[in-house]
Amino acid sequence: MAVDIRIAEAILALHLAVIGFNVAGLIVIPLGAVRGWRIVRIAWLRLLHLGLLGVVAAQALAGRACILTIWQSDLAGGTRVPVPLIMRWVDGAIYWRLPMGFFVALYAAVFLYVLALVALVPFWRREPRQTG
């Protein structure tokens, strides 16, 4: 059973990384566009960001929890070993006890925002070549 809690901790760490990446993209993309940062034009990063948020929005619209949340809950909830304090603290920070409708609206709005960023800050546009 101790192995299950370790896997649940690893899934939580992955989940935090995904959340961090998604939130950072919401801020870095418009800021980077204004400041001329090349990172906001890297297609695979932008497509990954768009895809991850698309999956989150689709799961919410389908009335399902995130697959990482389900896996973590199954692994941590099925043990008789006490959940580590840091894991409980992080869970409290990222898992809010609000109605599903709130999350559907939030994730749909965030996904629409990211789609707008694709149009406003296109990543397929090539930078002009420097001559001379």
Buried (B, 14 or more C-beta within 10 A) or exposed (E): EEEBBEBBBEBBEEBBEBBEBBEEBBEBBBEBBEEEEEEBBEEEBBEBBBEBBBBBBEBBEEEEEBEBBEBBBEBBEEBEEEBBEEBEEBBEEEBEEEEEEEBBEBBBEBBEEBBEBBEEBEBEEEEEEEEE
